[in-house]
Structures are given as C-alpha cells and as structure tokens.
Amino acid sequence: MIAALRPYLPTALFALVIFYFGVHALTGDRGLLTSERRDDTLAARTEELKTLRDERQALETQVRLLSSRHLSRDLLEEKARVLLGYADPRDYIIRIRR
C-alpha cells in the first residue's frame, strides 16, 4: 500500500507547500484580502502623524518665543502666572466648583 503511494509523495508535498503559501498570500499580514484593513490603518496613522506634527510645530513656536533671543514678554508673563498661580489685577477670574 505504502509502496503504491510512494511516487505521489513528492507531488503531495509540493501541493501542500503551494497551498500553504497560497493561503498566506491571501490572508497573511500583507495578503490580498487584508489590503482594506491595511489602508484603514494607514489612513488612521496618517491622521495621527498630521496631528502630532501640528502639536510639535505649536510647541516649537512656544519654545522659540521663550528663547533668550526672541523673548515674548506676554508669553513669559502668562507662563509665570500659570506656574506661580497668580493673576493680573485686570484679569477676570471665574471660579468653578468641583
């Protein structure tokens, strides 16, 4: 019985290898059937990157305004008030109960 199947073993093994790689080509991480999910992930990451770049640019602007060469007195005063917990006499303060 086994002797009768012996000529077909390499063909069966080759067919299994082709089937294995075929399944992974369709359903694997970079497969043909997962391209929509990959596109959705790419769109989400692109949006996150845009948000992070905008945040970074805003922070770089604040750092530039607080540098010793281009010191913005208004920004410096605002930061000092926030850190020290003081308010300008001309400011309106709204207290919120928590």
N, C-alpha and C positions, 0 to 999 in steps of 0.2 A: 504494500500500500504506500509506504513512505517512498519507496524506490520509484513508484509511478509518479509521485508528485515532485520528485527531485528536480526535473528540468524546469518546472514552473516556479520554483522558489526565487531565483533572481528576478524574474518578471514581477512576482507578487511583491517582493521587497522594493523594487523600483517604483511600482504603482503606489505603495504606501508612502514612500518618500515624496512622490509627486503630490499625493493627496494632502500630506502634512503641510508642505509648503503652499499648496493652493488654498487651504483653509486659512493659514496665517496671512496670505496675501489679501484675502478678503476681509478678515475680521481682526487682524492684528492692530497694534498701536498706530501704524501708518498704512493700514489697509484701505481698500477701495470703499468699503461700507462705512468707515468711520470718518470720512472726509467732512461731512456736515458738522459733526461734533468738534472736529479739529478747527473748522472755520469759525464756529461759535466761540471756541476758546481763544482763538487768535483775535477775534473782534473784541472780546472782553479784556484781554491783556493789552490790546492797543489803546483802548479807552482808559485803562488804568495807567498806562505809560503816559498818556497825554495829561491826565490829572496830576501825576507825580511831577512831570516836567513843569507844569504851571505852578505847583506848590514850590518847587525848587527855585523857579525864577522869582517868585514873590519873596522867598527867604533871602535870595542873593541881593535883591533890591534893598531889603531892610538892612542887610549887613553892609552894603555899600553906603547907605545913608548914615550908618553908625560908625563908619570908619573915621579915623582921625583926619584924613584929608578933606572929606566931604561931610562934615558933621551937620546933621539936620537937628536943629535945636528943638523943633516941635516933637520929632520922634523921640529924641533923647528924654525930653521932659515927660512925654507920655509913658515911656518905659519906666522911668524912675518913679512916677506916681503909682503905676501898677505894682511895681516891686515893693515899694515902701507902704503902700496902702493909703496914700494921701490924695486929696482932691483940691483942685484950684477953687478959690472962693467964687469964681464966676461959673463954675460947673453946676449943672442940675443933677442932683442925686436922687435916684428912685430906688427905694428900699423894697425888696421882695422878701416876704416871709416864706420860709421853707418848712 
